[in-house]
Every structure is written in C-alpha cells, then in structure tokens.
Amino acid sequence: MAQVVVIGNIALDETLAVEAFPAPGASIAGSAISQSVGGKGANQAIVLARALAGVAAVRLVAAIGPDPRGQVLAAGVSDEPLDAQLTRRDSPTDFSVILRDRNRENTIVTTQDCARAMTPTEAVAALGALGAGDALVLQGNLRPETSLAALAEAGRRGIWRILNPSPVEGCSAAMLAECDLLCVNEGEAEHFGGVARLSQGRVLVRTLGPKGAEVWRDGTLQLAVPGNPVEALDPTGAGDCFLAALVAAMTRHGRRQPEAGDVGLASWAAGICVSRLGTQGAFPSVAEFAAAFATEGVGAPTGSAQPR
C-alpha cells in the first residue's frame, strides 16, 4: 500500500464572525462560530486520509504543546483514518484566529511556534521507509531549512514531492526547486515570479477562484478546467482541501501529471468545503469521497467550486 506523509502544522482554529475587519486601533464585537482542528498540515492530512481510506496510508507529522489546546487537537484527530504522530514541545500549541466578515471573506492569524520547532533531522527521520511510489506533502509553516532537508532527502529516494508554498514567508527558492508538484493560488504565483517560471522542470497547478484552475508544465499551459461556483459560506481550508483531493485523485490513478478528472474532483471537494462552516467538519467525509470516486467516468460530482 502506498504511503503519503504530510509534515506540517496542526492548530486549533477559532472562527469569529464580524461585520467588517477592524481598522488599526479599533475594538469591535464578534460572534463565535466554531472551534475545530485546523492548520494547513492537519487540513491536508485529514482530507488525504478521507479520500484515500482503504487505498493508501496517510501519516501526519506535527507538533503540539503541553496545554489544553494540544489535548483538544490530539482528541480531534483520533477518529480520523490517519496515523497522527504529534510530538510534544515546550511551546504553546499553535492556534489560528479566523475573522469572517459580512461578505464571507476571511482573514487568518496563525501562530507557528510549535511547527517551527521541528528540526531538519526530525523532518528527514519522518520519511521513515518511504521510497518510490510514496508521497511527501509540505507547506510553508516549518522553517525553510527544515522543509528543504525533507524535500532533498525525498528527492534522493524517488519520493513524489508536493509543495503548497503557503505561507510564502516560510518558503525559499531552494524549496521550490526541490519539488515535483507545486499548487499555488494567483497571489502565490505572482509572489514567486509567475507560472511560466515556477513550472520549469515541474508540474504547477494554479487555482483561479471561481474561474477554475490551470495545469502548467515547463512554462506551457497544459490544461484549463473551468470552475463551477457554489454558494460560499466559509472559505477557510478550501485551498488545503483542493490540494489534498487533487493529490488523492492522482494517487488513486497512479498519475504524476494531473488530468481534467483529477482537477474536477479537487474542485468538487473544495466546493463542499466552502459551502459549510468551519474547517475539519466542512471537509467531505470518507463516504462522500467514496461516492465521488465511484462515479468517476459517469459524471462529475455536482457542487464544485475553486478556492482562491
């Protein structure tokens, strides 16, 4: 059975509804919407595990602190179909404060103390016995030198390397050069020099919001898949859901170059996510993914959308 390892962060997402985002120095009222497992690493691992249940083993490698938030997170992933290896640190557990305004846009502040405590040696050790046919998924929440060490070692072993360079400040040019599949939104693509440059020597998937998504390779547009917007309630985690569903679809088919069906499946999963409130509870379930994959070739799942 193939293995997928996600090395990244896990954080407690605390979402508040506000009329408008506060101006500097302002004090505003908000309403609590949800509290759930989040963090880009955990989000991607959860979606991958649900989409690959019974097909591939998914492992999350992350860190928590010795506090109530850490206990909540450990309990929150205990029922997911993944192997959660949560290392205890002395730092406070990472958490996110998510503000969602009346237009259903959000802004997120995430702490990274636990995630950035991971060392290059620990990241390389997390690859275990992985080899050709297995996959590594990374984001920008670790220190760049830690991510780079894992990517370089994975390359030496022939492991498929997937990178979502977000947050961008946690990613270096050397990291981008050491991956096989990059998944970016429009802002991230511009930050790192554009799709033509980023896709040299690798596959690049760029999400375009409701307009859909594109697949690039070596500076050339390979595939454009239109979006199918849904009524968006909460965009939190949609990008993570898209990436994980895309990787799951490609893994199921043994592909390293995404096809239209893979992008369509990822679009459907992101659409489910944005149509629900929260993060972990908004992702498609194991049963929903199983039904979606069962209908491949019969008709695309309905209710698809693209994350920004």
C-alpha angles and dihedrals in degrees: 000000000000119000130219119193122194114196112189146085136320119200139171108249115215111186124197128186116223133174092233136349111272122258118230109290094012125131114207139177123246140177125232111243106172148336117210148140111292144144121124095262094049093043093054093044093050093050092045091050093050093046094045099040107147092005106069137005115247123200128188118205112193143129136247134184131241094262141095092271089058091051091051091051094048090051091044095060097038093092096045117103093248141093105249112198102189113180118206117237133183091237122092113271112267117255139176130222109206121193116196117191131206090271089058093246118134141208122200135202114191130184116222106186096116095041093049092050090073112107129219089247091055092048092052091047089054089067088071112170095343118142143150110344093032128097140223121203122196138171134185101274098095123070109278093241090054094051091044092054091053093045093049093049091046089053091054090053096047093247116158106250120209122184131187100190096212129157085036094209089066093058130080133197088250090057092052090052091054099058135087100204125032121190115193140159123229095271094049091048091054093045092057097045106276137292096282091059097039094050095056107121095358146056116270125194115194120191117213105191114242090350091073132237140295134214117212133183129182092348094309128111106239102174140005119196117190120228127240106208123216133193101284118216101164127003094194111130096002094122091050090048091051094050095046094047090048092051090046092052092048091046092052090054096039091240131147094182112063119234128204092266092055092051091045092053090050090049091052092051092049089049091055089050097052092046091062134058123251131012119266092031092048097059119098113268127240089260093049092051092047091052092047093051091045090059095050109130091019097073138317116270112262126241098045125165139162127244119234 
